[in-house]
Amino acid sequence: MRTFYHFMMTYRGKVKPDDESKLADWMYKDHSFPKQSRSYEEISRYLEWNTPFSSALQVFDRLWEKYEAEYE
């Protein structure tokens, strides 16, 4: 199973960034992000403490559902 980080890398680098690509680009640049994690709780806690923009947690929740549907 792929990690959530690897799943998110498919959203990187859009010419016209949306919230999903902004979160993916931020995760890529943040060297402290838990890149090997498959835990919703661990990633959610990390984002609560280090949120890159105001709607990041909502974006994360939405994308986590897609991640689970695809990989679990």
C-alpha positions as CSV (number, residue, x, y, z in Angstrom):
1,M,0.0,0.0,0.0
2,R,1.3,3.4,-0.9
3,T,1.7,6.0,1.8
4,F,-0.6,9.1,1.9
5,Y,2.4,11.2,1.0
6,H,3.0,9.2,-2.2
7,F,-0.7,9.4,-3.0
8,M,-0.6,13.2,-2.6
9,M,2.4,13.6,-5.0
10,T,0.0,12.9,-7.9
11,Y,-1.6,16.3,-7.1
12,R,1.7,18.3,-7.3
13,G,2.7,20.9,-9.8
14,K,-0.5,22.2,-11.3
15,V,-0.2,25.2,-13.6
16,K,-3.3,26.7,-11.9
17,P,-2.9,25.6,-8.3
18,D,-6.0,24.5,-6.4
19,D,-6.2,23.6,-2.7
20,E,-5.2,20.0,-3.4
21,S,-2.1,20.9,-5.3
22,K,-1.2,23.6,-2.7
23,L,-1.3,21.0,0.0
24,A,0.7,18.5,-2.0
25,D,3.3,21.1,-2.9
26,W,3.6,22.1,0.8
27,M,4.0,18.5,1.9
28,Y,6.7,18.0,-0.7
29,K,8.6,21.0,0.6
30,D,8.1,20.3,4.3
31,H,11.0,18.0,5.3
32,S,9.4,17.3,8.7
33,F,6.1,15.9,7.2
34,P,5.6,12.3,8.2
35,K,6.2,10.9,4.7
36,Q,6.1,7.2,5.6
37,S,2.9,7.4,7.6
38,R,-0.3,5.6,6.7
39,S,-2.0,6.9,9.9
40,Y,-4.9,9.3,9.6
41,E,-4.3,10.4,13.3
42,E,-0.6,11.0,12.9
43,I,-1.0,13.1,9.7
44,S,-4.1,15.0,11.0
45,R,-2.2,15.9,14.2
46,Y,0.8,17.1,12.2
47,L,-1.5,19.3,10.0
48,E,-3.3,20.7,13.0
49,W,0.1,22.0,14.4
50,N,1.6,22.9,11.1
51,T,-1.3,23.9,8.9
52,P,-0.1,25.6,5.7
53,F,-3.4,27.4,5.0
54,S,-6.8,27.8,6.6
55,S,-8.7,25.1,4.7
56,A,-5.8,22.5,4.7
57,L,-7.5,20.2,7.2
58,Q,-10.7,20.1,5.2
59,V,-8.7,19.4,2.0
60,F,-6.8,16.7,3.9
61,D,-10.1,15.0,5.1
62,R,-11.5,15.0,1.6
63,L,-8.3,13.5,0.1
64,W,-8.0,11.0,2.9
65,E,-11.3,9.6,1.9
66,K,-10.1,9.2,-1.7
67,Y,-6.9,7.6,-0.5
68,E,-8.7,5.1,1.6
69,A,-11.1,4.2,-1.2
70,E,-8.2,3.6,-3.6
71,Y,-5.8,1.8,-1.3
72,E,-7.7,0.0,1.5
